[in-house]
Amino acid sequence: AERRPADEATAGNPAPADLTDLCARAARTYNLTRREEDVLLLLADGETTPAIAEKLVLSPNTVKTHVRNLYRKLGINRRADLANRLECGT
């Protein structure tokens, strides 16, 4: 299987397969970019912005931009709404 950036970024602490599937489905449903999907997976796995930045080799400000774009595309306003949005898919 082809390794994706999120797979490499989380190789030491892989996200559960169901979380990966939920994020992949959300990426298709909400037309997320590849990098937004990478950030979404780590965000949904409970990682902080600095940790995501380090794992994906991005600046924290870039991660914040991706998170802002994710929130807009998913129609949420806070992290607490993320799990519900992923599980419901709506």
Protein Blocks (a to p, Z undefined) as FASTA:
>chain_A
ZZdfklmmmmmmccdfklmmmmmmmmmmnopafklmmmmmmmmnopafklmmmmnopafk
lmmmmmmmmmmmnopabfklmmmmmmnoZZ
